[in-house]
Amino acid sequence: MKREAGSKEQEAVRNQITEFLNSSIGNSSIPKSLKAISPEMAIRLSIAFDTTPESWLNQQLQYDLRRAEQRRGELRVKRLTAA
């Protein structure tokens, strides 16, 4: 029962976001799954929240970089040296 109520609430939120941003992207990916903010979505969010698109894209970049840094030890890269 609790899970069903939660999914109904999420559906309502997705529908509100879709309507608010005038975008089907809201219905398909927010908050069902985490996706990167596209330049178009950054513009939509900047209009909705009276911010700049760059601020949204910068936040996305910082998030992506932080996640990549967490996996740094898994990377198998050899350091280049001068000949």
N, C-alpha and C positions, 0 to 999 in steps of 0.2 A: 504493500500500500504506500509506504513512504517513498519508495523508488518511483512509483507511478506519479505521485504528487510532484516530486522533483522534476520529472521529465515534462509534466504539464507546465510547470513554472518556467522551465528552460524554453519550451516551445513559445510561451507567451513573450518571454524576453526576446527571443529571436525574431518574432513577428514585429515587436515594437522597434527593434533595431532596423529591421528591413524597411519598415515604413519611415522611420526617422531619417535614415540615410538614403532613402529612395534607391535601394540596391538589393538585388536578389542575393548578393554575396552574404549579406547579413543572415538570411534564412539558411543558407547552405553551410556556412562555416563558423558562425559566431553563436554560441560558444561550444558547439559540437566538437570542433577540433581546433587546435591552434595552428594558424597559418600566418605566414609573413604578411605584413602590411604592404600592399602594393602602392605605387605612386598615386593611382586613382583613388584608392581608399584613403590614403593620407590626405588628399585634397578634400574628400568628403568629410573626414573627421575634422579637418581644420575649419571647414565651414560650420560644422555642427557645434564645435567647441570654441570657436573664435580664437584659433591658434594658427600656427604656420604648418604647412605640409612638411617642411624640413624637420620640425620638432618631432613629428610622428615617425618619419623615416630614420632620424637619428636614434630615437628610442629603439626602433627595430634593429638597427645596426649594432647598437650597444648590447642588446639582448643576444643577437646572433653571435657576436664576438665572445661574449661571456660563456655561452654554451660551447663554442669551439675550444676555448681555452680550457674548459673542464675536461675535454677529450684530448688535450695536447699530448699526454703520455702515450696515447694509442697510435700516434702518428709515427711512421717509420720513414724519417727523412734524414739523409746524410747532409752534414754541413759542408758547404763549398769552401774550398781554400784556394788562395792565390797560387798560381803555378810558379 
